[in-house]
Amino acid sequence: MRIRAGRITVSTSGSSIQFTGQSDIDNSMRLLWVQFRGDPDNSNDVFVGDADVSVNTGWSLENDDSVGIILPLRELVGGKGSLDPSSLWFDATTNGEKIDYFAIFE
């Protein structure tokens, strides 16, 4: 099991970025649990979603707002209790907004 905590910066609003684009997360890792939080210093909302995430779709996080995505342990679903982190994407309504994360990988 590996634990990672970090910050994602959406440099350009409207140009979504992938979770596996972070330097400490790669495609070989499988996600068991994650929590995202909009940075308290953000001026506008950030968004979490799939590859189609945009400023009009996805889960909206306001400043210091958080969401947890809890995935079942592999034993509960026939060995498939994890998520490919490349399926998570982020966008923001303003350039330079940040999303903090804490994640547990198998």
Buried (B, 14 or more C-beta within 10 A) or exposed (E): EEEBEEEBBBEEBEEBBBBBBBEEBEEEBBBBBBBBBBBEEBEBBBBBBEEEBBBEEBBBBEBEBBEEBEBEEBEEEEEEBBBEBBEBBBBBBEBEBBBBBBBBBE
